[in-house]
């Protein structure tokens, strides 16, 4: 799966998450990542040349928007801050 596809699915899961059902966290957990780590107050998820960054696994507790660096080095960000 390409980075853009992963980003779009994560964004969709983020947007439909509820306080009782965190689809965002579940989807992040279901993906087989090459590497996961925490740095600079963010969580990093790496798959090939795709890197996804998020300050939290809780869509209702986001100090800033999650973002990603795609394989072609373009940067995408979820629109807006906290829900």
C-alpha positions as semicolon CSV with decimal commas, in nm:
position;residue;x (nm);y (nm);z (nm)
1;X;0,000;0,000;0,000
2;X;0,135;0,340;-0,096
3;X;0,191;0,617;0,159
4;X;-0,091;0,832;0,024
5;X;-0,335;0,543;0,067
6;X;-0,221;0,487;0,425
7;X;-0,247;0,860;0,497
8;X;-0,601;0,877;0,355
9;X;-0,715;0,574;0,556
10;X;-0,564;0,718;0,875
11;X;-0,732;1,053;0,812
12;X;-1,066;0,883;0,759
13;X;-1,025;0,674;1,077
14;X;-0,931;0,992;1,267
15;X;-1,242;1,172;1,144
16;X;-1,488;0,892;1,231
17;X;-1,338;0,807;1,572
18;X;-1,556;0,860;1,876
19;X;-1,463;0,878;2,243
20;X;-1,591;0,520;2,278
21;X;-1,433;0,380;1,962
22;X;-1,092;0,507;1,855
23;X;-1,065;0,385;1,495
24;X;-0,750;0,598;1,449
25;X;-0,555;0,416;1,721
26;X;-0,689;0,078;1,607
27;X;-0,583;0,137;1,247
28;X;-0,235;0,257;1,349
29;X;-0,202;-0,059;1,558
30;X;-0,318;-0,286;1,273
31;X;-0,057;-0,167;1,022
32;X;0,271;-0,357;1,009
33;X;0,521;-0,071;1,042
34;X;0,891;-0,104;0,965
35;X;0,967;0,121;1,262
36;X;0,782;0,304;1,541
37;X;0,939;0,554;1,777
38;X;0,877;0,867;1,982
39;X;1,076;1,190;1,942
40;X;1,013;1,564;1,971
41;X;0,676;1,508;2,146
42;X;0,546;1,308;1,850
43;X;0,494;0,944;1,765
44;X;0,655;0,834;1,437
45;X;0,537;0,543;1,223
46;X;0,760;0,443;0,930
47;X;0,681;0,212;0,639
48;X;0,939;0,218;0,362
49;X;0,993;0,582;0,261
50;X;0,659;0,688;0,416
51;X;0,660;0,848;0,762
52;X;0,348;0,935;0,962
53;X;0,375;1,166;1,264
54;X;0,113;1,231;1,532
55;X;0,130;1,405;1,869
56;X;-0,127;1,166;2,018
57;X;-0,319;0,846;1,953
58;X;-0,633;1,019;2,082
59;X;-0,808;1,226;1,813
60;X;-0,974;1,431;2,088
61;X;-0,644;1,531;2,246
62;X;-0,437;1,674;1,961
63;X;-0,226;1,983;2,028
64;X;-0,154;1,995;1,652
65;X;-0,253;1,797;1,344
66;X;-0,098;1,466;1,241
67;X;0,112;1,480;0,926
68;X;0,307;1,260;0,689
69;X;0,602;1,266;0,456
70;X;0,523;1,068;0,140
71;X;0,767;0,865;-0,064
72;X;0,819;1,157;-0,304
73;X;0,901;1,389;-0,005
74;X;0,570;1,579;-0,026
75;X;0,422;1,661;0,314
76;X;0,054;1,617;0,396
77;X;-0,126;1,727;0,711
78;X;-0,472;1,662;0,852
79;X;-0,664;1,988;0,816
80;X;-0,706;2,187;1,136
81;X;-0,607;2,107;1,491
82;X;-0,808;1,923;1,751
83;X;-1,156;1,804;1,664
